[in-house]
């Protein structure tokens, strides 16, 4: 798939034609209620676009964390100097410098260089899908394209595509004498069971994974009207 719909309907095929007759499958299918990620099922180019965005966001978080750690270390060093009288030749400062000089051996420097190289390799490692689509339409970090074009809330990241379950149709019983029941998530967050003319609140745990027939997902962060 190149483009995902704002509402995703998944049909679980319960009815199969086996040995010249129709039978029903009662196989349990575990499905997420939150954060369904369809990225693995996308075509190469839109999939790589999402993966690249995630990698770039992860790098930004790592940089922010590193900057915060450095600031905290600088603050602690400044406090240590103040506790020692604020003199540059205080014993504590001299001890730190002496320890630092001892640690700066060729072997230590080589290990630090190797750690830096490993970090760069880990950050630079990316999943490159070998396909003619990627060769024809390369994914560039500064030109990521939102192929889905959903109308989202202003706070939502268009490249963070996650879906939330909002309704389920279940088929209970056998093929010849079964019954359809629907479950829907109310805007308040509670789940309601609609069984013919009856409607009652139920726990999500009551949704039987062996009876689910249709799954209705809505993309997270959609604007009110799409």
N, C-alpha and C positions, 0 to 999 in steps of 0.2 A: 504494500500500500504506500502510495506517495502522500496521500492526504487523509487524515483521520476526521471523522464526523464529530460534531459537538456531542451528539448522543449516540452511544455505541450499543447495539443490540446483539447479544451473543445467543445463538441458537444451539442448544445441546441436543443432538439427534438421539432421542430416546427410542424411536421406532425404526426397526431394521428388518430387512427382508432376508431371512435366512432359511435355507432348505425349502424354498418354494412357499414360505409362509411368513407373515408379519409377526414379529415378536417385540416386546418392550425390554429395553435395557434398564436395569436398576443400579447401574454402576455409579458410585458416589464420585462427585466432581467437586473438589474443594475450590472455592472462589473467594477472592478478597472482597470485603465490604468497603475498604478504603484503599486509595493509592494504587489502583490497578495501573501498571506501566506497560503500555503496548509497544514500547520502543523496539523490542526484539523482532516484531512482526512487520516493521516498516521496510520500505525499499532502502537500498544502500545509501543514497544521498540524504534523504531526510533523517535517516537513522544516524548517520555520521554527523549531521548537523547538531542533533541533540547531544550526542556523546561529546563532541568538541565543546559545546557550551558548558556541559557539566565539568569538563576538565579545566576550562578557563575559570569557572566560578570556584572550583576547588583550589586553584592556584592563588586566587585573590584572598581566599580565607586563610591559606597557609602564610601568605605575606603579612596579612593583618595580625595573625597570631604571633608570628616572629617579631614584628615590630613591637607588639605589646609586651612580649617577654623581654626584649632588649630594654624597653623603657623601665620595666619593673626592676631589672638587674641594675640599671644605672641609678635608679632611686635608692636601692638597697646599698650600693657602693657609696653613694653620697652620704647616707645615714651613718655608715660605718666610719667614714672619715670624720664626720662631725662628732661622733662619740669618742673618737681618739684625739679630740682637741682641734681638729681641722688643719693639722699640719701635714705637709706632704711627706715629711720624714718620720712620721709616726711609726712605731714598731709594726702595727697591723698592716699598714700599706707596704712597708718594706718586705714583710713576710709574704704578702700576696705576690709582689713582684719577683721575689726569690723563687717561689714555687712555680710561677709562670715561666721563669727562665729555665728551670730544671726540666719542665715538661716539654719545652720546645726543642726536642731532639730530632734528628733526621727521621728516626722511625716514627715518632709522633707526628711530624709534619706529613710524612708519607701516608699515615693512616687518615689524617684529616683530609688530605687530597682525595684519597680513595672514597671516603664517606661523601665528600662533595660530589664526586663523579657519580656515585650510586644514586644520590638524591636527584641529580640532573637526569640520569637515565630513567629513574622512576617517574619523574615529572614529565619527561619527554615521551614516555611510553604511551602509545595510543593504539586504539584498535583501528587498523586500516583494512577496510573491506576491499578485496581485490575483485573489482567488477568493471565492466565496460561503462556503467553509469557513472562511477566515481572518476574514471578517466575522462569522460566527456564533460562531466559537471563537477569539477573539483570543489571541495569545501574549504573556503578561506576563513581564517579566524576573524578577520575584520569585516567580513561580508556574509555573515550567517543569515540565511533566508528562512523566514517562517512560512513553511509550505501549507500550513493548516488554516491560517487566517480566521481564527475564531474571535468573536467579539468578547473580550475579557474585561474584567475589572482593571482599573488603572494600576493596581498594586501587583497584578499577576505577571509572572515571567512567561512570555509566549513559548519559550523553549522548555519549560517545566511541565510536561504533559502527564497528568495523572487523572484518573477517573474514579468516581465514587458511585457505588451501587445505590440505586434509588427504587428499584422494583424488581420483583421476581414472579414469574408464573411457574407454578409447580403442577405436575401431573401425578396424582396418587392412584394406587390400584393397578389393575392389569390393563392390557390393551383393549380388551373387549368390554370391560366394565369400569373404566377409570373415571376420574373426576378432576377438573381443573380448579385450582385455587390460586389467588394472586395475593402478593404481599407488596406493600408500598411504604416507603419512608415518608412520614409526614414532615412538613417544613419545621416542625418543632423538634424533630430528631427521633421521635418514637416510630416504631413499625406497626402497621395495621394489617390485619388479615381480612381479605374480602372473600367470603365464601357464600356464593349465591346472594341472598339478600342480607346476610349477616356481616357485620363489621366489628372487629374487636382488636384491642391492642395486644401485641404479642412480643415476646423477646426475640431478638435476632437469632438466638440459639435454636429456636423452633424451626427455622428454615432447613429442611432436610436436603442435604447435598445429593442424596440418591433420587430425589424427586424433582429437583430443579430442571426446568424445561427451557425457559427464556430468561436471560439476564439483561437488565436494562441499566446501563451506566451513563452517567453524565460527566462531562469534563469539569474538573474542579476550577472554580474561579470564573465561570461564565457570567456575563452580564445578565440582567433579569430577563431580557427578551432577546432571543437569537433568531 
